[in-house]
Amino acid sequence: MLKLLVVEDHALVREGLVRLLGQIEEGATVFEAADFESALTVLDNEEEFDLVLLDLALPGIDGFAGLDILRRRYPAMPVAVVSAFDDTPTITRVLNLGASGFIPKAFSGEALLSAVREVLAGNIFRPSGQNGARLDDATPVPPTKVSVRPDEVGLTDRQAQVLCLMVRGLSNRDIADQLDLSEGTVKIHATAVFKALGVTSRTQALVAVARYGIDFENVF
């Protein structure tokens, strides 16, 4: 019999997920928690769970910190994030933190159940065709209490260096001189940076750096 835990602070959403997940198979048991601390109590008091579905924007310990704790404390237990914050950097960061899947809240009930089944089958679920929301779409960013390393949002070391120098106001030519690269190579890295951040311009990239709290302390 499947045993699932839903961690979601909005009661209406939580109750809807519990009812929906109860349909995944006959006899499935679905527990619920309104915050991460309550979720830990449930996990400590019950036997092993087949899957935890975790929201990101939780009160107290947020979903990012909570996911890190769960991966350390229960390394064999799959955790899937279910969130409205479905931009590319958030999805990349979640999967890099060890989530078994990212399921957008915009999914239909049928699509959500299909995604959950994928995770239960041992696969990593990432929504197909996810190209990232643009900053000019005013996509909300979940709260986070800590800075984010560039690799957590999908940037390579070189891409992080290029972005760092963009933040400092250097032109592509100046960046090329600083990194001993050709200007064409810098443009290629810049395009990759924009794609990773889900943006289309330098201005939007700088906004993304501020919104995600990207930390460049160790890029050089």
VEXDREN-2710 file (C-alpha; in Angstrom, 1 decimal):
% VEXDREN-2710
k/r/px/py/pz
1/MET/0.0/0.0/0.0
2/LEU/1.3/3.4/-1.0
3/LYS/2.1/5.9/1.8
4/LEU/2.4/9.6/0.8
5/LEU/3.0/12.9/2.6
6/VAL/1.8/16.3/1.4
7/VAL/3.6/19.3/2.8
8/GLU/1.6/22.4/1.8
9/ASP/0.7/25.5/3.9
10/HIS/-2.5/26.5/1.9
11/ALA/-5.3/24.4/3.3
12/LEU/-7.4/24.4/0.2
13/VAL/-4.5/23.3/-2.0
14/ARG/-3.4/20.7/0.6
15/GLU/-6.8/19.2/0.9
16/GLY/-7.1/19.1/-2.9
17/LEU/-3.8/17.3/-3.3
18/VAL/-4.7/14.8/-0.5
19/ARG/-8.0/13.9/-2.2
20/LEU/-6.3/13.7/-5.6
21/LEU/-3.4/11.5/-4.4
22/GLY/-5.9/9.2/-2.7
23/GLN/-7.0/8.2/-6.2
24/ILE/-3.5/7.0/-7.3
25/GLU/-4.2/3.4/-6.2
26/GLU/-6.7/1.6/-4.0
27/GLY/-5.7/1.7/-0.4
28/ALA/-3.2/4.5/-0.7
29/THR/-2.7/6.5/2.5
30/VAL/-2.0/10.2/2.3
31/PHE/-0.8/12.2/5.3
32/GLU/-0.6/16.0/5.4
33/ALA/1.4/18.7/7.1
34/ALA/1.0/22.5/6.9
35/ASP/4.7/23.3/7.5
36/PHE/8.0/21.7/7.5
37/GLU/8.4/21.2/11.2
38/SER/5.0/19.4/11.3
39/ALA/6.2/17.3/8.4
40/LEU/9.3/16.2/10.3
41/THR/7.0/15.2/13.2
42/VAL/4.9/13.0/10.9
43/LEU/8.0/11.4/9.4
44/ASP/9.5/10.7/12.8
45/ASN/6.3/9.2/14.1
46/GLU/5.3/7.0/11.2
47/GLU/7.0/4.2/9.3
48/GLU/8.7/4.8/5.9
49/PHE/6.9/6.8/3.3
50/ASP/6.9/6.1/-0.4
51/LEU/7.0/9.7/-1.4
52/VAL/6.9/13.2/0.0
53/LEU/5.3/16.1/-2.0
54/LEU/6.9/19.3/-0.8
55/ASP/5.8/22.9/-1.5
56/LEU/8.6/25.5/-1.7
57/ALA/7.0/28.6/-0.2
58/LEU/6.4/27.3/3.3
59/PRO/6.3/29.3/6.5
60/GLY/9.3/28.9/8.8
61/ILE/11.7/26.5/7.1
62/ASP/11.2/27.0/3.4
63/GLY/11.0/24.2/0.8
64/PHE/14.6/24.7/-0.3
65/ALA/16.0/24.3/3.2
66/GLY/13.5/21.5/3.9
67/LEU/14.5/19.6/0.8
68/ASP/18.1/19.7/1.8
69/ILE/17.2/18.4/5.3
70/LEU/15.1/15.6/3.9
71/ARG/17.8/14.4/1.5
72/ARG/20.2/14.3/4.4
73/ARG/17.9/12.7/7.0
74/TYR/16.0/10.3/4.7
75/PRO/18.3/9.7/1.7
76/ALA/16.4/6.7/0.4
77/MET/13.0/8.5/0.5
78/PRO/12.0/10.2/-2.8
79/VAL/10.8/13.9/-2.5
80/ALA/9.0/15.7/-5.3
81/VAL/8.5/19.4/-5.3
82/VAL/5.0/20.7/-6.2
83/SER/5.2/24.4/-6.7
84/ALA/3.8/27.4/-8.6
85/PHE/7.3/28.7/-8.9
86/ASP/8.1/26.8/-12.2
87/ASP/10.8/29.0/-13.7
88/THR/14.0/27.3/-15.0
89/PRO/16.4/28.4/-12.3
90/THR/14.0/27.2/-9.6
91/ILE/13.5/23.8/-11.3
92/THR/17.3/23.4/-11.8
93/ARG/18.0/24.3/-8.2
94/VAL/15.4/21.9/-6.8
95/LEU/16.7/19.0/-8.9
96/ASN/20.3/19.8/-8.0
97/LEU/19.3/19.6/-4.3
98/GLY/18.3/16.0/-4.9
99/ALA/14.5/16.2/-5.6
100/SER/13.1/13.2/-7.5
101/GLY/10.9/15.5/-9.5
102/PHE/9.4/19.0/-10.0
103/ILE/5.6/19.1/-10.6
104/PRO/4.1/22.5/-11.5
105/LYS/0.9/23.4/-9.6
106/ALA/-0.5/24.5/-13.0
107/PHE/-0.7/20.8/-14.0
108/SER/-4.1/19.2/-14.3
109/GLY/-5.0/16.5/-11.8
110/GLU/-4.4/13.8/-14.4
111/ALA/-1.0/15.2/-15.3
112/LEU/0.0/15.5/-11.6
113/LEU/-0.9/11.9/-11.0
114/SER/1.1/10.8/-14.0
115/ALA/4.1/12.8/-12.7
116/VAL/3.8/11.2/-9.3
117/ARG/3.7/7.7/-10.9
118/GLU/6.9/8.5/-12.8
119/VAL/8.6/9.4/-9.5
120/LEU/7.2/6.4/-7.7
121/ALA/8.6/4.2/-10.6
122/GLY/12.1/5.5/-9.7
123/ASN/12.4/8.1/-12.5
124/ILE/13.3/11.8/-12.2
125/PHE/10.4/14.0/-13.4
126/ARG/11.0/17.3/-15.0
127/PRO/8.1/19.0/-16.9
128/SER/8.7/18.6/-20.7
129/GLY/8.9/21.7/-22.8
130/GLN/10.0/23.7/-19.7
131/ASN/11.9/26.7/-21.2
132/GLY/11.6/28.9/-18.1
133/ALA/9.4/31.8/-17.4
134/ARG/10.6/35.2/-18.5
135/LEU/11.2/37.9/-15.9
136/ASP/8.9/40.3/-17.8
137/ASP/6.1/37.8/-17.2
138/ALA/6.4/38.8/-13.5
139/THR/6.8/35.2/-12.4
140/PRO/7.0/35.1/-8.6
141/VAL/10.2/33.9/-7.0
142/PRO/10.0/31.8/-3.8
143/PRO/11.5/33.2/-0.6
144/THR/14.9/32.0/0.3
145/LYS/16.9/32.9/3.4
146/VAL/20.3/31.9/1.9
147/SER/22.3/32.9/-1.1
148/VAL/22.4/30.6/-4.1
149/ARG/25.6/29.3/-5.8
150/PRO/25.7/29.7/-9.6
151/ASP/25.8/26.0/-10.1
152/GLU/22.5/25.6/-8.2
153/VAL/20.7/27.5/-11.0
154/GLY/22.5/25.6/-13.8
155/LEU/25.5/27.8/-14.5
156/THR/29.0/26.3/-15.3
157/ASP/32.1/27.9/-13.7
158/ARG/32.9/29.9/-16.9
159/GLN/29.3/31.0/-17.3
160/ALA/29.3/32.2/-13.6
161/GLN/32.4/34.2/-14.3
162/VAL/30.9/35.8/-17.4
163/LEU/27.7/36.7/-15.4
164/CYS/29.8/38.0/-12.5
165/LEU/31.6/40.4/-14.9
166/MET/28.3/41.4/-16.5
167/VAL/27.1/42.4/-13.0
168/ARG/30.2/44.5/-12.6
169/GLY/29.2/46.4/-15.8
170/LEU/31.9/45.1/-18.1
171/SER/31.2/44.9/-21.9
172/ASN/31.6/41.7/-23.8
173/ARG/35.0/43.0/-25.1
174/ASP/36.2/43.8/-21.6
175/ILE/35.0/40.4/-20.3
176/ALA/36.9/38.7/-23.2
177/ASP/40.1/40.6/-22.2
178/GLN/39.6/39.7/-18.5
179/LEU/39.0/36.0/-19.1
180/ASP/41.5/35.7/-22.0
181/LEU/38.7/34.6/-24.4
182/SER/37.5/35.8/-27.8
183/GLU/34.5/38.2/-27.9
184/GLY/32.6/35.5/-29.8
185/THR/33.2/33.0/-27.1
186/VAL/31.9/35.4/-24.5
187/LYS/28.8/35.9/-26.5
188/ILE/28.2/32.2/-26.6
189/HIS/28.6/32.0/-22.8
190/ALA/26.3/35.0/-22.4
191/THR/23.6/33.2/-24.5
192/ALA/23.9/30.1/-22.3
193/VAL/23.6/32.3/-19.2
194/PHE/20.4/33.9/-20.5
195/LYS/19.0/30.4/-21.2
196/ALA/19.8/29.1/-17.8
197/LEU/18.2/32.1/-16.1
198/GLY/15.2/32.1/-18.4
199/VAL/15.9/35.7/-19.6
200/THR/16.6/37.4/-22.9
201/SER/18.8/40.4/-22.1
202/ARG/21.6/41.7/-19.8
203/THR/19.1/43.8/-17.9
204/GLN/16.9/40.9/-17.2
205/ALA/20.0/38.8/-16.2
206/LEU/20.9/41.5/-13.6
207/VAL/17.4/41.4/-12.2
208/ALA/17.6/37.6/-12.0
209/VAL/20.9/37.8/-10.1
210/ALA/19.2/40.1/-7.5
211/ARG/16.0/38.1/-7.3
212/TYR/17.7/34.7/-6.8
213/GLY/20.5/36.0/-4.6
214/ILE/23.2/34.5/-6.7
215/ASP/26.5/34.6/-4.8
216/PHE/29.7/35.1/-6.9
217/GLU/32.2/35.0/-4.0
218/ASN/34.0/31.9/-5.2
219/VAL/33.7/32.2/-9.0
220/PHE/37.3/33.4/-9.4
END
